[in-house]
Amino acid sequence: MNILKDIFDSTLQREGVGIAVDGGVKKGFCRRNETGSTDPYMTLYLPHTDQINQGTIFSLNGDKYLVLKTVTSENDTYKKYQCIKTNNSFKIMYGKNDLVLYDCYMKELADSLNANSDGITVSSKIDFVLPLNDDTKRIAINRRFFCGYYGLAWKVSDVNYKGNLCYLGCERDAVLNTDDTINGIADRWSYDSEADTYTVKITQDTINLLKDETETINVSVSKNGTVLSPQPVIEWTIENGSICSVDNNIITALSVGETTVTGSYKAKEDDICKTDSVKVIVTEETPMPDYDTYTVIAEPTTVSIKNTKTANVAVKVLRNGIEIENPTVISSVSDKAVCTYNNGVITALGVGTATITLEYRGGDVLSDKYNSAIINVTVTEYVAPTETYIKVTPVYNADGYYNQNDGNSTKYTASLVNGTGITKKWDIICSSDELTEKVDYSFMIGSKPQCFYVSNLQGNKSGFVTVHIEEKTTKCTLDYVIKLNG
């Protein structure tokens, strides 16, 4: 016979009430402490089969109680719990649409306040007890909330976990313009305002650094498309923090390797942030070699010319990548019957192919390094033109006309190419009498090239004139364009 169990069962039958806990109802009975009915502490008795845990909040007759600890356990009969009546609640907003309500036991407020002639001072402090769960674990130091019948704002200064209970130490805080004092929600308007879009833009794609070097990240921050000035403090994250560090937008290379640095910014939690990244490559400093490198560069490296003709090649010599002045280049030709080389000029001597090697031997030939240039030359047979045409000197410039800069008169010569044995009969007429004195050499006859003069009228006219040249016998014509520069 178990007398203790009989007594417990009898008491539970007479005094038992429904305890709402964890979404269900358990039957138990309570005993208040001897200090009186206003005392917040209470002892709860439950059958041993209906145990609850420390930190559990249950409802009894419309009130909520927080389980502080298990006082006694009779394994086959009952469990005895010390509980405290929750006397307050508060709300914390963590983001837009993220509002959490907390039930708590708040130490006696009147005993915790310091007041002077100006009212309640910021030196006031108070403690809270809450169940430890995923929601209370979100409460961090400096979180703010409203609690208590004075409508005061509190800031968390200390957080401690003991078993399944969370203890908060808080200090009096000022009311801010972001607080919703009507509904008792601190910092509400920091989250419930319209979200802004902040865009971080980095101009560099890659930053190359030597170890211990620094470089500033060229970055801007835009709010809804407008660049912010002064620039706000950007939050930097580094993929591999052992490679580099970032402080005030300045990268410092720490060790050899590659990593990615990403910048972000938003003014409040619900803002939209568009980040940007830059690749950082850190290398060791390469020691200067104890020798020089000379490199001959020729342009072009492939030349095709007609026999008896010439071609020009641009040649330069670099010392460690920097061009030197007036170098002496040594040349050698693989087949001297094909061509010769002299100071940048290739002269074709016969049909065929040859290789020209250009070398430089300045510096210390025993220790320095040398890179030669190779020019591949192809010489083909020259076939003189057979058609008859008119040639005028001086010849055109690259723009397709001749610039006459002489303010008075310039001599020109017209000749007939491939016209041997022809009796030359010429017409040479200028198109404009407004810019030049009259040029009219009609029916000039002679076997030699014909000379004519174009004079700038008064020496101060500018514009284009065309001299029409015609050889009557062969009917060859040419319109020669001159630009007069007064």
Helices and strands as residue ranges (DSSP letters): H 3-15, E 17-21, E 24-32, E 41-47, G 48-50, E 57-60, E 63-74, E 78-85, E 88-95, E 98-106, H 109-112, E 115-116, E 119-120, E 125-131, G 136-138, E 144-147, E 152-162, E 165-173, H 188-191, E 197-202, E 206-210, E 214-216, E 219-223, E 226-227, E 235-238, E 244-247, E 250-253, E 257-264, E 272-274, E 276-283, E 293-299, E 302-306, E 310-312, E 314-319, E 322-323, E 329-333, E 339-342, E 345-348, E 352-360, E 369-371, E 373-380, E 389-393, E 402-404, E 409-417, E 425-430, E 444-445, E 450-455, G 457-459, E 463-471, E 476-484
